[in-house]
């Protein structure tokens, strides 16, 4: 365990942890945006949009993240002749993957909002955009938060797969340290503990947000 007291080792673990967090947060934001768009497309009455939304969700939910990352990093540059940095590719891949699952969370949450809310918004003279952003999405957010929290925790752990395309996140940083120090037990145990602490912290954060959102609505006096 003395290896964990080495400042260089701690610095490498911290840098890997920081990159994993940045990857996860950026991918979560990107996945949320893509998920909302895909959910609205899949629910659209416009056939081409609906088919596009369904195709995106089915493709990225039906194939492993590892295959998607390999395709984006190794195969896509041969097709498009555009080479992106590994970090950028990882963010795109994780966002696309997360977006497909987020889309179903968002769609299910929107469908769970009572139909009377849409009817009430229409009676008040709201258009479709106002109804969506001022009535449906705020209520759907309450319903979706627990599932979105689980999605983020899963994404945090899935970010370790970015190591296969040379992104020096926490797992790859640990593997590099193991190859130098020959101390796999201590280093992998420390890495597992870091993932556990990050996941636990994320769980508590989403629980707090969920608590805040679940407070009763304020009513007019």
C-alpha positions as CSV (number, residue, x, y, z in Angstrom):
1,X,0.0,0.0,0.0
2,X,3.0,2.3,0.3
3,X,2.7,2.9,-3.5
4,X,-0.4,5.0,-2.8
5,X,1.7,7.4,-0.7
6,X,3.9,8.3,-3.7
7,X,3.1,11.8,-4.9
8,X,3.5,10.9,-8.5
9,X,1.1,8.0,-8.2
10,X,-1.5,10.2,-6.5
11,X,-1.0,12.9,-9.1
12,X,-1.6,10.3,-11.9
13,X,-4.7,8.9,-10.2
14,X,-6.1,12.4,-9.7
15,X,-5.5,13.4,-13.3
16,X,-7.2,10.2,-14.5
17,X,-10.1,10.8,-12.1
18,X,-10.4,14.4,-13.4
19,X,-10.5,13.2,-17.0
20,X,-13.1,10.6,-16.2
21,X,-15.3,13.2,-14.5
22,X,-15.0,15.6,-17.4
23,X,-15.8,12.8,-19.9
24,X,-18.9,11.7,-17.8
25,X,-20.3,15.2,-17.3
26,X,-19.8,16.3,-20.9
27,X,-21.3,13.0,-22.2
28,X,-24.2,13.3,-19.8
29,X,-25.0,16.8,-21.1
30,X,-24.6,15.8,-24.7
31,X,-26.7,12.6,-24.1
32,X,-29.4,14.7,-22.4
33,X,-29.7,17.0,-25.4
34,X,-29.6,14.2,-27.9
35,X,-32.1,12.2,-25.7
36,X,-34.7,15.0,-25.6
37,X,-34.3,15.6,-29.4
38,X,-34.6,11.8,-30.1
39,X,-37.6,11.4,-27.8
40,X,-39.4,14.3,-29.5
41,X,-38.6,12.9,-32.9
42,X,-39.8,9.4,-32.0
43,X,-43.1,10.9,-30.7
44,X,-43.5,13.2,-33.7
45,X,-46.4,12.8,-36.1
46,X,-43.9,13.5,-39.0
47,X,-43.0,10.1,-40.3
48,X,-39.4,10.8,-41.5
49,X,-38.6,12.4,-38.1
50,X,-40.2,9.5,-36.2
51,X,-38.3,6.9,-38.2
52,X,-35.0,8.8,-37.7
53,X,-35.6,8.9,-34.0
54,X,-36.4,5.2,-33.8
55,X,-33.4,4.3,-36.0
56,X,-31.0,6.3,-33.8
57,X,-32.4,4.8,-30.5
58,X,-32.4,1.2,-31.8
59,X,-28.9,1.3,-33.3
60,X,-27.2,2.8,-30.3
61,X,-29.1,0.8,-27.7
62,X,-28.6,-2.4,-29.7
63,X,-24.9,-2.3,-30.2
64,X,-22.1,-2.4,-27.5
65,X,-20.5,0.9,-26.5
66,X,-17.1,-0.7,-27.1
67,X,-18.0,-1.4,-30.7
68,X,-19.3,2.1,-31.2
69,X,-16.1,3.6,-29.8
70,X,-13.9,1.4,-32.1
71,X,-16.0,2.4,-35.1
72,X,-15.8,6.1,-34.4
73,X,-12.1,6.1,-33.7
74,X,-10.8,3.6,-36.2
75,X,-13.4,3.0,-38.9
76,X,-15.1,6.4,-39.3
77,X,-11.8,8.3,-40.2
78,X,-11.3,5.9,-43.1
79,X,-14.8,6.7,-44.4
80,X,-14.8,10.5,-43.8
81,X,-11.0,11.2,-43.9
82,X,-11.6,13.3,-40.8
83,X,-9.5,12.3,-37.8
84,X,-10.7,13.6,-34.4
85,X,-8.7,13.5,-31.1
86,X,-9.3,10.5,-28.9
87,X,-10.8,12.6,-26.2
88,X,-13.3,14.3,-28.6
89,X,-14.2,10.9,-30.1
90,X,-14.8,9.5,-26.6
91,X,-17.2,12.4,-25.7
92,X,-19.1,11.9,-29.0
93,X,-19.3,8.1,-28.6
94,X,-20.5,8.3,-24.9
95,X,-23.0,11.1,-25.8
96,X,-24.5,9.1,-28.6
97,X,-24.7,6.0,-26.4
98,X,-26.2,7.9,-23.5
99,X,-28.6,9.8,-25.7
100,X,-30.3,6.6,-27.0
101,X,-31.1,5.5,-23.4
102,X,-32.0,9.0,-22.3
103,X,-34.4,9.3,-25.1
104,X,-36.5,6.4,-23.8
105,X,-36.4,7.9,-20.3
106,X,-37.6,11.3,-21.5
107,X,-40.2,9.8,-23.8
108,X,-41.6,7.6,-21.0
109,X,-41.6,10.5,-18.6
110,X,-43.4,12.8,-21.0
111,X,-46.0,10.1,-21.6
112,X,-46.5,9.8,-17.8
113,X,-47.6,13.4,-17.5
114,X,-51.4,13.3,-17.2
115,X,-53.1,14.2,-20.5
116,X,-55.2,16.8,-18.7
117,X,-52.1,19.0,-18.4
118,X,-51.8,19.4,-22.1
119,X,-55.5,20.1,-22.4
120,X,-55.3,22.7,-19.6
121,X,-52.3,24.4,-21.4
122,X,-54.3,24.4,-24.7
123,X,-57.3,26.0,-22.9
124,X,-55.0,28.7,-21.6
125,X,-54.0,29.5,-25.2
126,X,-50.5,28.0,-25.1
127,X,-48.9,26.9,-28.3
128,X,-47.1,23.5,-28.7
129,X,-43.7,24.9,-27.8
130,X,-45.0,26.7,-24.7
131,X,-46.9,23.6,-23.6
132,X,-43.7,21.5,-24.0
133,X,-41.2,23.7,-22.3
134,X,-43.5,25.3,-19.6
135,X,-45.8,22.5,-18.7
136,X,-44.8,19.1,-19.9
137,X,-41.0,19.1,-19.5
138,X,-40.9,20.5,-15.9
139,X,-43.3,17.8,-14.8
140,X,-41.6,15.1,-16.8
141,X,-38.3,16.1,-15.1
142,X,-39.6,15.1,-11.7
143,X,-40.5,11.7,-13.1
144,X,-37.2,11.2,-15.0
145,X,-34.8,12.2,-12.3
146,X,-34.3,8.8,-10.6
147,X,-33.7,7.1,-14.0
148,X,-31.4,9.9,-15.2
149,X,-29.4,9.6,-12.0
150,X,-28.9,5.9,-12.6
151,X,-28.0,6.7,-16.2
152,X,-25.3,9.1,-15.1
153,X,-23.8,6.6,-12.6
154,X,-23.7,4.0,-15.4
155,X,-22.1,6.5,-17.7
156,X,-19.4,7.3,-15.1
157,X,-18.4,3.7,-15.0
158,X,-18.7,3.3,-18.8
159,X,-16.3,6.1,-19.3
160,X,-13.6,3.6,-18.4
161,X,-14.1,2.1,-21.9
162,X,-12.5,5.3,-23.3
163,X,-9.2,3.8,-22.4
164,X,-9.5,1.4,-25.4
165,X,-9.1,4.5,-27.7
166,X,-6.1,5.8,-25.7
167,X,-7.9,8.3,-23.6
168,X,-5.9,8.5,-20.3
169,X,-8.8,8.4,-18.0
170,X,-8.7,6.7,-14.5
171,X,-8.5,3.1,-15.7
172,X,-5.7,3.7,-18.3
173,X,-3.8,5.8,-15.8
174,X,-4.0,3.0,-13.3
175,X,-2.8,0.4,-15.9
176,X,0.1,2.6,-16.7
177,X,1.0,2.9,-13.0
178,X,0.7,-0.9,-12.6
179,X,3.1,-1.5,-15.5
180,X,5.7,0.7,-13.7
181,X,5.2,-0.2,-10.0
182,X,4.1,-3.8,-10.3
183,X,1.5,-3.2,-7.5
184,X,-1.8,-4.2,-9.1
185,X,-3.6,-5.1,-5.9
186,X,-3.2,-1.7,-4.2
187,X,-3.7,0.3,-7.4
188,X,-6.8,-1.5,-8.7
189,X,-8.3,-1.5,-5.3
190,X,-7.7,2.3,-5.1
191,X,-9.3,2.7,-8.5
192,X,-12.3,0.7,-7.5
193,X,-12.7,2.8,-4.4
194,X,-12.5,6.0,-6.4
195,X,-15.3,4.8,-8.8
196,X,-17.3,3.7,-5.8
197,X,-16.9,7.1,-4.1
198,X,-17.8,9.0,-7.3
199,X,-20.8,6.9,-7.9
200,X,-21.9,7.3,-4.3
201,X,-21.4,11.1,-4.5
202,X,-23.4,11.2,-7.7
203,X,-26.2,9.2,-6.2
204,X,-26.4,11.6,-3.2
205,X,-26.4,14.6,-5.5
206,X,-29.3,13.2,-7.6
207,X,-31.2,12.3,-4.4
208,X,-30.8,15.9,-3.3
209,X,-32.0,17.3,-6.6
210,X,-34.9,14.8,-6.6
211,X,-35.9,15.9,-3.1
212,X,-35.8,19.6,-4.3
213,X,-37.9,18.8,-7.3
214,X,-40.4,16.7,-5.4
215,X,-41.4,19.5,-3.1
216,X,-45.1,20.5,-3.5
217,X,-45.8,23.2,-6.1
218,X,-46.4,26.6,-4.7
219,X,-50.0,27.8,-5.1
220,X,-51.3,31.2,-5.5
221,X,-52.6,32.9,-2.3
